[in-house]
Amino acid sequence: MAEITAHIDRQHMTIDGVTFTNTHSGQKRAYGDSYYEYDIKSDLPAAEVERVCAEKVHKSMSEEAYRSEYRAQPSADNHFRNSYSFKATGPGQYRYVVTFPYAD
């Protein structure tokens, strides 16, 4: 089973019925957070597509879980973790964005 380890712009691959294209990797501005953005296509149910993205395309935790855990225990360890957002953009199309907080 393929697992993505190198996040290269324009990478295009299919894993477990989920086809994705990496459209952006890195910071969008100086001293800003890093973003890994993916356009996703799949005929699978949205929950299954989200699971594949979070576990196999670019491993991450949901923004909701990230915020909840950070509120419960604010610490540097809880802050400097990546999180993702996932939203539908059309029938069988999604946008998956992984965010890494800026750390210098």
TISELO-738058 format. One line per field, with one value per residue: residue number from 1; x, y, z of N, C-alpha, C in turn. Coordinates in steps of 0.1 Angstrom, whole numbers, plus 5000, padded with zeros to 4 digits. Each point is the difference from the previous one (the first is absolute). Layout:
TISELO-738058
n (NUM:...)
n.X (X:...)
n.Y (Y:...)
n.Z (Z:...)
ca.X (X:...)
ca.Y (Y:...)
ca.Z (Z:...)
c.X (X:...)
c.Y (Y:...)
c.Z (Z:...)
This chain:
TISELO-738058
n (1:2:3:4:5:6:7:8:9:10:11:12:13:14:15:16:17:18:19:20:21:22:23:24:25:26:27:28:29:30:31:32:33:34:35:36:37:38:39:40:41:42:43:44:45:46:47:48:49:50:51:52:53:54:55:56:57:58:59:60:61:62:63:64:65:66:67:68:69:70:71:72:73:74:75:76:77:78:79:80:81:82:83:84:85:86:87:88:89:90:91:92:93:94:95:96:97:98:99:100:101:102:103:104)
n.X (5008:4997:5010:4994:5013:5000:4999:4998:5001:4987:5003:4999:4990:4997:4993:4997:5001:5010:4997:5013:5000:5013:4993:5004:5013:4999:5008:4990:5007:5008:5006:4995:4989:5002:4997:4993:4997:4988:4999:4988:5000:4987:4997:5010:4994:4995:4994:4999:4996:4993:4996:4998:4995:4993:4999:4997:4992:4996:5007:4988:4997:4987:4996:4988:5006:5007:4989:4992:5010:5001:4987:4999:5011:5000:5008:5013:5000:4989:5007:5012:4987:5000:4991:4988:4997:4987:4998:4987:5004:4994:4992:5004:4999:5012:5001:5012:5000:5013:4999:5013:4999:5002:5012:5007)
n.Y (4988:5010:5006:5011:5001:5002:5012:4996:5013:5000:4994:4989:4994:4987:5002:4987:5003:5006:5008:5003:5013:5001:5010:4999:5004:5003:5010:5008:5002:5009:4991:4994:4995:4987:4999:4989:5004:4994:4998:4996:4988:4997:4988:4999:4996:5012:4993:4991:5010:5006:4988:4997:5012:4999:4989:5003:5011:5005:4992:5002:5009:4998:5012:4994:4989:5006:5008:4989:4993:5011:5002:4987:5001:5013:4996:5001:4989:5005:5011:4995:4998:4991:5006:4995:5006:4996:5003:4998:4999:4988:4995:4992:5013:5000:5008:4996:5007:4998:5005:5005:5002:5013:4996:5010)
n.Z (5000:4992:5005:5000:4996:4987:5004:4988:4997:4997:5011:4992:5007:4999:5012:5000:4987:5005:4991:5001:5000:5003:5005:5013:5002:5013:5003:5003:5011:5001:5008:4990:5003:5000:4987:5001:4988:5000:4987:5004:4994:5003:4998:5010:5011:5003:5009:4990:4991:5009:5003:4987:4998:5011:4995:4988:4997:5011:5008:5006:5009:5002:4994:4999:4997:4991:4996:5000:4995:4992:4998:4999:4992:5002:4990:5000:5008:5006:5001:5001:4997:4990:4993:4997:4989:5000:4988:4998:4987:4999:4991:5011:5004:5005:5011:5001:5011:5000:5013:4999:5013:4998:4998:5007)
ca.X (4992:5008:4998:5007:5009:5006:4989:5005:4989:4995:5000:4987:5001:4988:5002:4988:4988:5000:5009:5003:5011:5005:5000:5009:5008:5009:4995:4994:5006:5012:4996:4986:4997:5003:4987:5000:4987:4997:4987:4997:4989:4997:4986:4997:4993:5009:5007:5010:5011:5007:5008:5012:5009:5007:5008:5009:5005:5009:4995:4997:4988:4990:5001:4991:5007:5012:4996:4995:5011:5008:4992:5001:5013:5008:5014:5007:4998:4987:4999:5008:4996:4993:4986:4995:4986:4995:4986:4996:5000:4991:4997:5012:5012:5003:5013:5007:5011:5007:5006:5010:5002:5013:5010:5013)
ca.Y (5012:5012:5011:5012:5005:5013:5009:5008:5006:4993:4986:4995:4986:4995:4990:4994:5006:5015:5006:5014:5008:5010:5013:5009:4995:5010:5013:5010:5013:5000:4998:4995:4985:4992:4994:4990:5001:4989:4999:4985:4995:4986:4996:4995:5009:5011:4996:4991:5008:5007:4991:4997:5012:5003:4988:4995:5010:5008:4997:5012:5000:5010:5013:4999:4992:5008:5011:4995:4996:5011:5007:4992:5000:5009:4998:5001:4987:5000:5011:4997:4988:5003:4997:5001:5004:4992:5005:4996:5011:4996:4985:4992:5008:5005:5008:4995:5009:4997:5012:4999:5013:5006:4998:5003)
ca.Z (5000:4999:5010:4995:5010:4994:4997:4989:4992:4988:5001:4997:5004:5005:5011:5005:4993:5002:4991:5005:4994:5009:4992:5006:5011:5006:5006:4991:5003:5009:5014:5000:5001:4988:4996:4990:4995:4991:4993:5002:4992:5003:5000:5013:5009:5005:5013:4997:4993:5011:5008:4992:5000:5013:5004:4989:4991:5008:5014:5008:5008:4996:5007:5012:5010:5003:5009:5013:5008:5004:5011:5013:5006:4992:5002:4988:4993:4994:4989:4988:4993:4988:5000:4986:4997:4989:4996:4986:4991:4990:5001:4999:5000:5013:5003:5012:5003:5013:5004:5010:5006:4998:5011:4995)
c.X (5009:4996:5009:5009:5007:4988:5005:4989:4997:5001:4986:5000:4986:5004:4986:4987:4999:5011:5003:5011:5004:5002:5008:5007:5008:4992:4994:5005:5012:4995:4986:4999:5004:4987:5004:4986:4998:4986:4998:4988:4998:4985:4995:4992:5010:5007:5011:5012:5008:5009:5013:5009:5007:5009:5011:5006:5010:4994:4999:4988:4991:5003:4992:5008:5012:4996:4995:5011:5009:4993:5001:5013:5009:5015:5007:4999:4987:4999:5007:4998:4992:4985:4995:4985:4996:4987:4997:5000:4991:4997:5013:5013:5002:5013:5005:5012:5006:5009:5010:5002:5015:5009:5013:5010)
c.Y (5012:5010:5012:5005:5013:5008:5010:5006:4992:4985:4995:4985:4995:4989:4996:5007:5015:5006:5014:5006:5010:5013:5010:4993:5011:5012:5008:5014:4998:4998:4995:4985:4994:4993:4989:4998:4989:5001:4985:4997:4985:4997:4994:5010:5010:4996:4990:5007:5008:4991:4996:5012:5001:4988:4997:5010:5009:4999:5012:4998:5011:5013:4999:4993:5009:5011:4995:4995:5011:5008:4992:5000:5009:4998:5001:4986:4999:5010:4996:4986:5004:4997:5002:5005:4992:5005:4996:5012:4997:4985:4992:5008:5007:5008:4995:5009:4996:5012:4996:5014:5004:4997:5003:4999)
c.Z (5000:5011:4996:5012:4995:4995:4989:4992:4987:5001:4998:5002:5004:5011:5005:4994:5002:4991:5005:4992:5010:4992:5007:5012:5005:5005:4989:5002:5010:5014:5002:5002:4987:4996:4989:4995:4989:4994:5000:4991:5004:4999:5013:5008:5006:5012:4997:4993:5011:5008:4992:4999:5013:5004:4989:4991:5007:5014:5008:5009:4996:5008:5013:5012:5005:5010:5013:5009:5005:5011:5013:5006:4991:5003:4986:4992:4993:4989:4987:4994:4988:5001:4986:5000:4987:4996:4985:4992:4988:5001:4998:5000:5013:5000:5013:5002:5014:5003:5011:5006:4997:5013:4994:5011)
